Amino acid sequence: MKILITGGTGFIGQELQKQLKESGQEVVILSRRGGDFLWNPAKGEMDRRALEGVDAIIHLAGAGIAEKRWTNARKEELTRSRVQSSQTLYHALKQYPHQVQTLVSASGIGYYGADTGEKLCEESTEPGQDFIASCTQAWEGSLKGIEDLGIRVVKFRIGLVMGNGGGIFPVLQKPIRWFVGANIGTGKQWQSWIHLKDLIAMFQWALQEKSMHGVYNAVAPEPLRQSELNKLLAHAMRRPLFLPAVPAFALRLALGEMAVLVTGGNLVSSTRIQKEAGFSFRFVRFSEALKDLIH
């Protein structure tokens, strides 16, 4: 297959490129700078040559949720970057000749809201009411036009991605490594996570399994409470975990509204991807993931 990746220069995209190429696929990158082809979603511009010979698109483009404080302007940018990139793809697919059969898109478990407490979130669970939920709803909704063109669309609501090259895992490790690790807030909030290798395998699975369509939660089968995740991580790193918890209000002072990304949590089900799509996880338990991540 020839696969076009949007936003393929980030943490997930770089590993995805590598694995797809190693499995014999041809990969091209669509980026605002530095890719094989250029686009400017803010202006709706895209190099039409990017679609030539492409069988599938993996759509990862969008501004980083946790990169900057959530001012009103930043929140608009986060939503706009996701919607505009999807709309640019839609107009290109509608306007230019192509052979694209499949589009696999990133989304996030923030669809259910930043903090869903003890509620088990399945793909049919109603969306949340906060900013992260509205942003994710807009992101997913922006793909409707592409579905209407007859292209098979798969959307992965991705949990906390555990990998050494970037994302949340190095952030979790750093304070524990320096003996200042602590639970956040109550420590009871659920953390639904996935190993990077399983996430990459999931994208590859969606490309191959033509029966897959719609939304799937991309989370491991064993969610953990934040305090238990910290405990397992500290044990694997051979570090103590003895400091008092960091109060939620202190994080809100430091991070503003964005603090919900660490003070909140979601209990998310992986049943659909396993039972309906037949996907098998390599890393079911967090302890298994840690053995692979910490050397």
Sequence and secondary structure as in RCSB ss.txt:
>XXXX:A:sequence
MKILITGGTGFIGQELQKQLKESGQEVVILSRRGGDFLWNPAKGEMDRRALEGVDAIIHLAGAGIAEKRWTNARK
EELTRSRVQSSQTLYHALKQYPHQVQTLVSASGIGYYGADTGEKLCEESTEPGQDFIASCTQAWEGSLKGIEDLG
IRVVKFRIGLVMGNGGGIFPVLQKPIRWFVGANIGTGKQWQSWIHLKDLIAMFQWALQEKSMHGVYNAVAPEPLR
QSELNKLLAHAMRRPLFLPAVPAFALRLALGEMAVLVTGGNLVSSTRIQKEAGFSFRFVRFSEALKDLIH
>XXXX:A:secstr
 EEEEETTTSHHHHHHHHHHHHTT EEEEEESSSSSEEEEGGGTEE GGGGTT  EEEE  S  TTSS   HHHH
HHHHHHHHHHHHHHHHHHHHS     EEEEEEEGGGG S  TT EE TTS   SSHHHHHHHHHHHTTHHHHHTT
 EEEEEEE EEE TTSTHHHHHHHHHHTT    BTTS SEE EEEHHHHHHHHHHHHH TT  EEEEE  S  EE
HHHHHHHHHHHTT    S  B HHHHHHHHGGGGHHHH   EE  HIIIIIT    S  SHHHHHHHH  
